[in-house]
Amino acid sequence: MALFLMLLGVFAASAPAFAAEGDPYRISGNVQLDGEPLEGVALTIDGPGGLQEVVTDENGQWVVFVPERGEEYVVTLDENTLPEGIAVVDEADDTPNVKEVEMSQGGRVTVNFFIGEGERNVTSFFDQLVQRVVQGISFGLMLALAAVGLTLVYGTTGISNFAHGEMVTFGAIAGFLLVGTSAAALPWWLGYPIAVVLGAVLGFVMDWGLWRPLRKRRVGIVQLMIVSIGLSLAMRYIFQFFIGGGTLQLPGASAQKIPLFGAVQMSVIDLASIGISIAVIVAFAFWLTKSRIGKATRAISDNPSLAAASGIDVDFVVRVVWILASALAALAGILYAYYRPGIRWDMGAQLLLLMFAAVVLGGLGTAYGALIGALIVGVVVEASSLWIPADLKFASGLFILIVILLFRPQGILGRRERIG
């Protein structure tokens, strides 16, 4: 706890301050047809601060507030919400319903749409599905980094760590303070690894100062879970106290998308995120199956008492697991800050249920199960937004969890346990 208090305290003065009630800069515009306002037309604004949705009022006007100046935003008009037979037309532009704008230093940008009769630009359902699946794989790999650490902690200690989401947030905030502020301004190739190391140190401090003493006192699993909930709330509101309620952006969060195939577009950072996730997961799998500590970790997960009787130093292995889980969570936090994009004080809490869904879906205590569960949850969450509102897409991951557990309670790779 003292570690992240010191880290946040050192850089608090250099972090941008945002009002808790909203962001300071404004993008607004009008949607009109032959000079007459159109009401109820939906638009989405994507960029620093995340995706926002807005609907025109009775005067055909709309407005959203965003956190950054000098950054690019993409404004997309949903042509399906226009009157029948009406579309945005521009013979010189293949996608006239999509406009890229840069927030001026004055903090105000206006985006107007000229509407007339024409043929709508439509992306086929198959192309949209492929795009969502690719995004889901990217999200699932990032989620797997956090879920694997969560399941390792559960497998070796029996603790359902509800503070794991805040360890994800810690990694993102540490990365921002080291790379995105003038106080440190480290290059990303140095700052982000240091943020991951700080996450690992946080895991060591938490196990040394909290979890190991509680284990030695033989505190019950339920009590440990309640402690983790309290720790989660404490860390969450400490984050809010230091960075505020607004959205912070890592450098390069609004990088230009590159067309890959079909309707799939990804930035260089998105591709790097996928590559990093795969490389780390492969390295972790090698460590878990080939190294002495990795084999000891699996032995403790299978049977802690037998592992201790065979000469394995359980306390040492558990400490290594806490360090590794925290480092993976910190890395996941940095990647998620680019995926959202943006850093918020409660971003880890938003991921927590999906992490638990991935862990339980794959099988409690199994690292490979957490990886498979995270990929399934990631794809389902992203693909489901084709049928349900984007605000509800996280619920789809929990729905698929319930369905699987009805037919296979132990999860995909879990073992059926005898009760009683």
C-alpha positions as CSV (number, residue, x, y, z in Angstrom):
1,M,0.0,0.0,0.0
2,A,2.8,2.4,0.9
3,L,4.4,1.9,-2.6
4,F,1.6,3.3,-4.7
5,L,0.9,6.0,-2.2
6,M,4.5,7.2,-2.6
7,L,4.4,6.8,-6.4
8,L,1.1,8.7,-6.7
9,G,2.2,11.4,-4.3
10,V,5.4,12.1,-6.2
11,F,3.7,12.7,-9.5
12,A,0.3,14.0,-8.4
13,A,1.2,17.6,-9.0
14,S,2.1,16.9,-12.6
15,A,-1.0,14.9,-13.6
16,P,-3.6,16.8,-15.5
17,A,-6.6,17.8,-13.4
18,F,-10.1,17.1,-14.8
19,A,-13.5,18.0,-13.3
20,A,-15.3,15.0,-12.0
21,E,-18.5,16.1,-13.6
22,G,-17.1,16.1,-17.2
23,D,-14.3,16.9,-19.6
24,P,-13.4,20.5,-20.5
25,Y,-13.4,20.6,-24.3
26,R,-16.4,20.4,-26.7
27,I,-17.2,19.0,-30.0
28,S,-20.6,20.0,-31.4
29,G,-22.5,20.3,-34.7
30,N,-25.7,20.4,-36.6
31,V,-27.5,17.8,-38.8
32,Q,-29.8,19.4,-41.3
33,L,-31.7,18.3,-44.4
34,D,-32.2,21.2,-46.9
35,G,-31.8,23.7,-44.1
36,E,-34.3,21.9,-41.8
37,P,-33.0,20.4,-38.6
38,L,-33.2,16.6,-38.2
39,E,-34.0,15.3,-34.7
40,G,-33.1,11.9,-33.3
41,V,-30.0,11.3,-35.5
42,A,-27.4,9.2,-33.7
43,L,-23.7,10.0,-33.9
44,T,-20.6,8.4,-32.2
45,I,-17.4,10.3,-31.3
46,D,-14.3,8.1,-30.9
47,G,-11.0,9.3,-29.5
48,P,-9.2,10.1,-26.3
49,G,-11.7,9.5,-23.5
50,G,-13.3,6.6,-25.2
51,L,-16.3,6.1,-27.4
52,Q,-19.3,8.5,-26.9
53,E,-22.8,8.4,-28.3
54,V,-25.1,11.3,-28.8
55,V,-28.5,12.1,-30.5
56,T,-29.5,15.3,-32.1
57,D,-32.1,17.4,-30.4
58,E,-35.2,19.1,-31.8
59,N,-32.9,21.8,-33.4
60,G,-30.7,19.2,-35.1
61,Q,-27.9,20.0,-32.7
62,W,-25.6,17.8,-30.7
63,V,-22.6,18.3,-28.3
64,V,-20.1,16.1,-26.4
65,F,-17.3,16.9,-24.1
66,V,-13.8,15.4,-24.5
67,P,-10.6,15.5,-22.4
68,E,-7.8,16.4,-24.8
69,R,-6.7,19.3,-27.0
70,G,-4.5,18.8,-30.0
71,E,-5.8,15.2,-30.5
72,E,-7.8,13.7,-33.3
73,Y,-11.5,12.5,-32.9
74,V,-13.6,10.5,-35.4
75,V,-17.2,11.6,-35.7
76,T,-19.5,9.0,-37.3
77,L,-23.1,9.7,-38.3
78,D,-25.3,6.6,-38.1
79,E,-27.2,6.6,-41.4
80,N,-29.6,4.0,-40.2
81,T,-31.1,6.7,-38.0
82,L,-31.8,9.1,-40.9
83,P,-35.3,9.2,-42.5
84,E,-36.0,6.6,-45.2
85,G,-34.2,7.3,-48.5
86,I,-31.9,9.9,-47.0
87,A,-28.2,9.6,-46.8
88,V,-25.0,11.7,-46.4
89,V,-23.7,12.3,-49.9
90,D,-20.3,13.6,-51.2
91,E,-19.1,12.4,-54.6
92,A,-15.5,13.2,-53.5
93,D,-15.7,11.1,-50.3
94,D,-16.4,7.4,-50.0
95,T,-17.4,7.7,-46.4
96,P,-19.0,11.2,-46.0
97,N,-20.8,10.1,-42.8
98,V,-17.4,9.8,-41.1
99,K,-15.3,12.9,-40.3
100,E,-11.9,13.2,-38.6
101,V,-11.3,16.4,-36.7
102,E,-8.6,17.7,-34.4
103,M,-9.5,19.5,-31.2
104,S,-8.2,23.0,-31.5
105,Q,-6.2,24.8,-28.8
106,G,-9.3,26.9,-28.2
107,G,-11.2,23.8,-27.0
108,R,-14.1,24.0,-29.5
109,V,-14.7,22.1,-32.7
110,T,-17.9,22.2,-34.9
111,V,-18.8,19.3,-37.2
112,N,-21.8,19.7,-39.5
113,F,-23.3,17.2,-41.9
114,F,-24.9,18.0,-45.2
115,I,-27.8,15.7,-45.9
116,G,-29.5,14.8,-49.2
117,E,-31.0,12.0,-51.1
118,G,-28.6,9.3,-52.0
119,E,-27.3,5.8,-51.5
120,R,-26.1,4.8,-48.1
121,N,-22.7,3.5,-47.4
122,V,-23.2,0.1,-45.8
123,T,-20.7,-2.3,-44.3
124,S,-21.9,-5.9,-44.7
125,F,-22.8,-7.9,-41.6
126,F,-20.0,-10.4,-42.4
127,D,-17.4,-7.6,-42.5
128,Q,-18.6,-6.2,-39.3
129,L,-18.5,-9.6,-37.7
130,V,-15.0,-10.2,-38.8
131,Q,-13.9,-6.8,-37.5
132,R,-15.6,-7.5,-34.1
133,V,-14.0,-11.0,-33.8
134,V,-10.5,-9.5,-34.5
135,Q,-11.1,-6.8,-31.8
136,G,-12.4,-9.5,-29.5
137,I,-9.2,-11.6,-29.9
138,S,-7.2,-8.5,-29.1
139,F,-9.3,-7.7,-26.0
140,G,-9.3,-11.4,-25.0
141,L,-5.5,-11.6,-25.1
142,M,-5.2,-8.5,-22.9
143,L,-7.8,-9.9,-20.6
144,A,-5.9,-13.2,-20.4
145,L,-2.9,-11.4,-19.0
146,A,-4.9,-10.3,-16.0
147,A,-7.0,-13.4,-15.7
148,V,-4.0,-15.8,-15.6
149,G,-2.6,-14.0,-12.6
150,L,-5.9,-14.0,-10.9
151,T,-6.3,-17.8,-11.4
152,L,-2.8,-18.5,-10.2
153,V,-3.4,-16.6,-7.0
154,Y,-6.6,-18.6,-6.5
155,G,-5.0,-21.9,-7.3
156,T,-2.1,-21.5,-4.9
157,T,-3.8,-19.6,-2.0
158,G,-7.6,-20.2,-2.4
159,I,-8.1,-16.4,-2.4
160,S,-10.6,-14.8,-4.8
161,N,-8.7,-11.5,-5.0
162,F,-11.3,-8.7,-5.6
163,A,-8.4,-6.2,-5.6
164,H,-6.9,-7.6,-8.7
165,G,-8.8,-5.0,-10.8
166,E,-7.0,-2.2,-8.9
167,M,-3.7,-3.9,-9.7
168,V,-4.6,-3.5,-13.4
169,T,-5.4,0.2,-12.7
170,F,-2.1,0.7,-10.9
171,G,-0.2,-0.5,-13.9
172,A,-2.0,2.0,-16.2
173,I,-1.5,4.9,-13.8
174,A,2.2,4.0,-13.2
175,G,2.7,3.9,-16.9
176,F,1.1,7.3,-17.3
177,L,3.0,8.9,-14.5
178,L,6.3,7.6,-15.9
179,V,5.7,8.3,-19.6
180,G,2.9,10.7,-20.0
181,T,3.8,13.5,-17.6
182,S,6.4,16.2,-17.7
183,A,7.8,15.2,-14.3
184,A,9.3,11.9,-15.6
185,A,8.7,12.0,-19.4
186,L,10.6,8.7,-19.9
187,P,10.6,7.0,-23.3
188,W,7.9,4.4,-23.6
189,W,10.4,1.6,-24.0
190,L,11.8,2.4,-20.6
191,G,8.8,3.8,-18.7
192,Y,6.4,0.9,-19.4
193,P,8.8,-1.9,-18.3
194,I,9.5,0.1,-15.1
195,A,5.7,0.4,-14.6
196,V,5.4,-3.4,-14.9
197,V,8.3,-3.8,-12.4
198,L,6.5,-1.4,-10.0
199,G,3.4,-3.6,-10.3
200,A,5.5,-6.6,-9.4
201,V,6.9,-4.7,-6.4
202,L,3.4,-3.9,-5.3
203,G,2.5,-7.6,-5.4
204,F,5.5,-8.4,-3.2
205,V,4.6,-5.6,-0.7
206,M,1.0,-6.7,-0.5
207,D,1.9,-10.4,0.1
208,W,4.7,-9.5,2.6
209,G,2.6,-6.9,4.5
210,L,-0.9,-8.4,4.3
211,W,-1.5,-11.8,2.8
212,R,1.3,-13.8,4.3
213,P,0.6,-12.6,7.9
214,L,-3.1,-13.5,7.4
215,R,-2.1,-16.9,6.0
216,K,0.1,-17.6,9.0
217,R,-2.9,-16.7,11.3
218,R,-4.9,-19.3,9.3
219,V,-7.6,-16.7,8.5
220,G,-10.5,-18.4,6.6
221,I,-11.1,-18.0,2.9
222,V,-14.3,-16.0,3.4
223,Q,-12.6,-13.5,5.7
224,L,-9.7,-13.2,3.1
225,M,-12.2,-12.5,0.4
226,I,-13.8,-9.7,2.5
227,V,-10.3,-8.2,3.2
228,S,-9.7,-8.2,-0.6
229,I,-13.0,-6.4,-1.2
230,G,-12.0,-3.7,1.4
231,L,-8.6,-3.4,-0.2
232,S,-10.2,-3.0,-3.6
233,L,-12.4,-0.1,-2.4
234,A,-9.5,1.6,-0.5
235,M,-7.1,1.4,-3.5
236,R,-9.9,2.6,-5.9
237,Y,-10.7,5.7,-4.0
238,I,-7.0,6.5,-3.4
239,F,-6.6,6.5,-7.1
240,Q,-9.5,8.8,-7.5
241,F,-8.1,11.2,-4.9
242,F,-4.8,11.5,-6.7
243,I,-5.8,11.5,-10.4
244,G,-9.4,12.8,-10.2
245,G,-12.5,11.5,-11.9
246,G,-11.6,12.4,-15.4
247,T,-9.9,10.4,-18.2
248,L,-6.1,10.4,-18.7
249,Q,-4.5,9.5,-22.0
250,L,-1.2,7.6,-22.7
251,P,1.0,9.0,-25.5
252,G,-0.2,7.8,-28.9
253,A,-3.6,6.7,-27.7
254,S,-5.2,8.3,-30.8
255,A,-2.8,6.7,-33.4
256,Q,-4.1,6.4,-36.9
257,K,-5.9,3.2,-37.9
258,I,-4.3,1.1,-40.7
259,P,-6.6,-0.8,-43.1
260,L,-5.7,-4.5,-42.9
261,F,-8.3,-6.5,-44.7
262,G,-12.0,-6.1,-45.4
263,A,-13.4,-3.7,-42.8
264,V,-10.7,-4.5,-40.2
265,Q,-8.6,-1.5,-39.2
266,M,-6.0,-1.4,-36.4
267,S,-3.4,1.0,-35.3
268,V,0.3,0.1,-34.9
269,I,-0.3,0.2,-31.1
270,D,-3.1,-2.3,-31.5
271,L,-0.9,-4.7,-33.5
272,A,1.9,-4.2,-31.0
273,S,-0.5,-5.0,-28.1
274,I,-1.5,-8.3,-29.7
275,G,2.1,-9.2,-30.4
276,I,3.2,-8.3,-26.8
277,S,0.3,-10.3,-25.3
278,I,1.1,-13.4,-27.4
279,A,4.8,-13.2,-26.6
280,V,4.2,-12.8,-22.8
281,I,1.6,-15.6,-22.7
282,V,4.0,-18.0,-24.6
283,A,6.8,-17.1,-22.2
284,F,4.5,-17.6,-19.2
285,A,3.4,-21.0,-20.5
286,F,7.1,-22.0,-21.0
287,W,7.8,-20.9,-17.4
288,L,4.8,-22.7,-16.0
289,T,5.6,-26.0,-17.7
290,K,9.5,-26.1,-17.8
291,S,10.8,-24.1,-14.9
292,R,11.2,-25.6,-11.4
293,I,9.1,-22.8,-9.8
294,G,6.5,-23.2,-12.5
295,K,6.2,-26.9,-11.8
296,A,6.0,-26.2,-8.1
297,T,3.3,-23.7,-8.7
298,R,1.2,-26.4,-10.6
299,A,1.9,-28.8,-7.8
300,I,0.6,-26.4,-5.1
301,S,-2.5,-25.7,-7.2
302,D,-3.2,-29.4,-7.4
303,N,-2.6,-30.2,-3.7
304,P,-0.9,-27.7,-1.4
305,S,-0.5,-30.2,1.5
306,L,1.1,-32.9,-0.6
307,A,3.4,-30.2,-2.2
308,A,4.5,-29.0,1.2
309,A,5.1,-32.6,2.4
310,S,7.3,-33.3,-0.7
311,G,9.6,-30.4,0.3
312,I,8.3,-27.5,-1.8
313,D,8.7,-24.1,-0.1
314,V,5.0,-23.1,-0.4
315,D,5.4,-19.6,1.1
316,F,8.2,-18.8,-1.4
317,V,6.3,-20.1,-4.4
318,V,3.2,-18.2,-3.3
319,R,5.2,-15.0,-3.1
320,V,6.6,-15.5,-6.6
321,V,3.0,-16.1,-7.8
322,W,1.9,-12.8,-6.2
323,I,4.8,-10.9,-7.9
324,L,4.1,-12.5,-11.3
325,A,0.3,-12.0,-11.1
326,S,0.8,-8.3,-10.2
327,A,3.3,-7.8,-13.0
328,L,0.9,-9.4,-15.5
329,A,-1.9,-7.2,-14.2
330,A,0.2,-4.0,-14.6
331,L,1.0,-5.0,-18.2
332,A,-2.7,-5.7,-18.9
333,G,-3.5,-2.2,-17.4
334,I,-1.2,-0.4,-19.8
335,L,-2.5,-2.4,-22.8
336,Y,-6.2,-1.8,-21.7
337,A,-5.5,1.9,-21.4
338,Y,-4.7,1.9,-25.1
339,Y,-7.6,-0.4,-26.0
340,R,-10.3,1.7,-24.2
341,P,-8.6,4.3,-24.8
342,G,-8.0,6.2,-21.6
343,I,-7.2,5.7,-17.9
344,R,-9.8,6.1,-15.2
345,W,-9.7,5.5,-11.5
346,D,-12.2,2.7,-11.7
347,M,-11.1,1.1,-15.0
348,G,-9.9,-2.1,-13.2
349,A,-13.3,-2.5,-11.4
350,Q,-15.0,-2.5,-14.9
351,L,-12.8,-5.4,-15.9
352,L,-13.0,-7.4,-12.7
353,L,-16.2,-9.3,-13.4
354,L,-14.9,-10.2,-16.9
355,M,-11.7,-11.5,-15.4
356,F,-13.7,-13.7,-13.0
357,A,-15.9,-14.8,-15.9
358,A,-12.8,-15.9,-17.8
359,V,-11.3,-17.7,-14.8
360,V,-14.5,-19.6,-13.9
361,L,-15.3,-20.3,-17.5
362,G,-11.9,-21.8,-18.1
363,G,-11.8,-23.7,-14.8
364,L,-10.8,-22.3,-11.4
365,G,-7.1,-22.5,-10.7
366,T,-6.1,-23.5,-14.2
367,A,-3.9,-21.0,-16.1
368,Y,-4.6,-22.5,-19.5
369,G,-8.3,-22.5,-18.7
370,A,-8.1,-18.8,-17.9
371,L,-6.5,-18.1,-21.3
372,I,-9.2,-20.0,-23.2
373,G,-11.9,-18.4,-21.1
374,A,-10.5,-14.9,-21.7
375,L,-10.4,-15.4,-25.4
376,I,-14.0,-16.7,-25.4
377,V,-15.2,-13.8,-23.2
378,G,-13.3,-11.2,-25.4
379,V,-14.8,-12.4,-28.7
380,V,-18.4,-12.8,-27.2
381,V,-18.2,-9.3,-25.6
382,E,-17.1,-7.6,-28.9
383,A,-19.3,-9.6,-31.3
384,S,-22.4,-9.2,-29.1
385,S,-22.4,-5.4,-29.8
386,L,-23.7,-6.3,-33.3
387,W,-27.0,-7.3,-31.7
388,I,-27.2,-5.5,-28.3
389,P,-26.4,-1.9,-27.3
390,A,-22.7,-1.3,-26.7
391,D,-23.4,-0.3,-23.1
392,L,-24.6,-3.9,-22.4
393,K,-21.9,-5.8,-24.2
394,F,-20.0,-6.6,-21.0
395,A,-23.1,-8.4,-19.7
396,S,-22.9,-10.9,-22.6
397,G,-19.6,-12.2,-21.2
398,L,-21.4,-13.0,-17.9
399,F,-24.3,-14.5,-19.8
400,I,-22.1,-17.0,-21.6
401,L,-20.5,-17.8,-18.3
402,I,-23.9,-18.7,-16.8
403,V,-24.8,-20.9,-19.8
404,I,-21.5,-22.8,-19.7
405,L,-21.8,-23.4,-15.9
406,L,-25.3,-24.8,-16.3
407,F,-23.8,-27.6,-18.4
408,R,-20.2,-27.9,-17.1
409,P,-20.0,-26.4,-13.6
410,Q,-16.2,-27.1,-13.3
411,G,-15.5,-25.0,-16.4
412,I,-13.8,-25.9,-19.7
413,L,-10.5,-27.3,-18.3
414,G,-11.5,-27.6,-14.6
415,R,-11.9,-30.9,-12.8
416,R,-15.1,-32.1,-11.3
417,E,-14.8,-32.1,-7.5
418,R,-16.6,-34.3,-5.1
419,I,-18.5,-32.4,-2.4
420,G,-19.3,-34.1,0.9
